[in-house]
Every structure is written in structure tokens, then in C-alpha cells.
């Protein structure tokens, strides 16, 4: 398992604002086995466990914050320069 990389405070604020508003967001992230996932969901909560931060979606998915690439149109600065080749078709 790779080490946790703390996320940018500004990006955390974006996640927190969306969690507070309980609105649907488009979430793009990598799983622990490096699958790239795109889903639409409500951010239920943000938590910290053993020094790692997580986002829990209303769907039940739990995502480590340093694996989140993008929320709606806002990129995690860790993935600055990331090229999005996904299709919404």
C-alpha cells in the first residue's frame, strides 16, 4: 500500500463545501488497485483514520483523498497537468 500524501488545503475546502451543500458532484479518482473511476454522488462526510483522510460518498464508497483526481471541474493540485481522456457519452 502506498503512503498517504496530504492534499492541498484549498482542494480540501472544495470537498468540504460540497459535502456541506449535499449536492451531486462528478468524482474522478483512483482505487487502491489503480482503477480510474468516474461517478456522480453526494459527498456524505470527510473523515481521518490513522493519519489518512477519506471522503465517504452517499453510495457507501470510501475514497482516500490523495486518490481524488477531480471534483466536478476542480482538479486536485497533486494531479496538476493531468489529461482527462474520459468521455461523457
C-alpha positions in Angstrom: 0.0 0.0 0.0 1.4 3.4 -0.9 2.0 6.1 1.6 -0.7 8.8 2.1 0.1 12.2 0.5 -1.7 15.0 2.3 -3.9 17.1 0.0 -3.9 20.8 -0.7 -5.9 22.8 1.9 -7.7 24.7 -0.9 -8.8 21.4 -2.5 -9.9 20.2 0.9 -12.1 23.3 1.3 -13.8 22.5 -2.1 -14.5 19.0 -0.9 -15.8 20.3 2.5 -18.1 22.9 0.8 -19.6 20.2 -1.5 -20.1 17.9 1.5 -21.9 20.7 3.4 -24.1 21.5 0.4 -25.0 17.8 -0.1 -25.1 18.3 -3.9 -24.3 15.8 -6.5 -20.8 16.1 -7.8 -18.8 14.3 -10.5 -16.0 12.5 -8.7 -13.0 11.1 -10.6 -10.5 9.0 -8.5 -8.1 6.1 -8.5 -8.9 2.9 -6.4 -6.2 1.2 -4.3 -5.6 -1.1 -7.4 -5.2 1.9 -9.7 -8.5 1.7 -11.5 -9.7 5.0 -12.7 -13.3 5.6 -11.6 -15.8 8.3 -12.5 -19.1 8.5 -10.5 -21.7 11.0 -9.7 -22.7 11.1 -6.0 -23.2 13.2 -2.9 -20.2 13.6 -0.5 -21.6 12.3 2.8 -18.6 13.1 5.0 -14.9 13.7 5.3 -13.0 11.7 7.9 -9.5 11.0 9.2 -8.3 7.5 10.1 -4.8 6.6 11.2 -3.4 9.9 9.7 -5.2 9.4 6.3 -8.1 11.5 5.1 -11.1 9.9 3.4 -14.3 11.0 1.6 -17.3 8.9 2.1 -20.0 9.1 -0.6 -23.7 8.6 -0.1 -23.3 5.4 -2.2 -21.1 3.9 0.5 -17.8 4.3 -1.4 -14.9 5.4 0.8 -12.1 7.2 -1.1 -8.7 8.2 0.2 -8.4 11.9 -0.5 -5.0 11.8 -2.2 -6.5 9.5 -4.8 -9.2 12.0 -5.8 -8.2 13.5 -9.2 -11.2 15.8 -9.8 -14.4 17.0 -8.3 -16.7 18.5 -11.0 -14.2 20.8 -12.9 -11.8 21.3 -9.9 -8.6 19.3 -10.1 -6.6 18.1 -7.1 -3.3 20.0 -7.4 -1.5 16.7 -7.0 -2.8 15.9 -10.5 -1.9 19.2 -12.0 -1.4 18.7 -15.7 -3.5 15.6 -15.7 -5.0 14.9 -19.1 -8.7 13.8 -18.9 -9.4 11.5 -21.8 -12.8 10.3 -20.4 -15.9 10.6 -22.4 -19.4 11.6 -21.0 -21.1 9.8 -23.9 
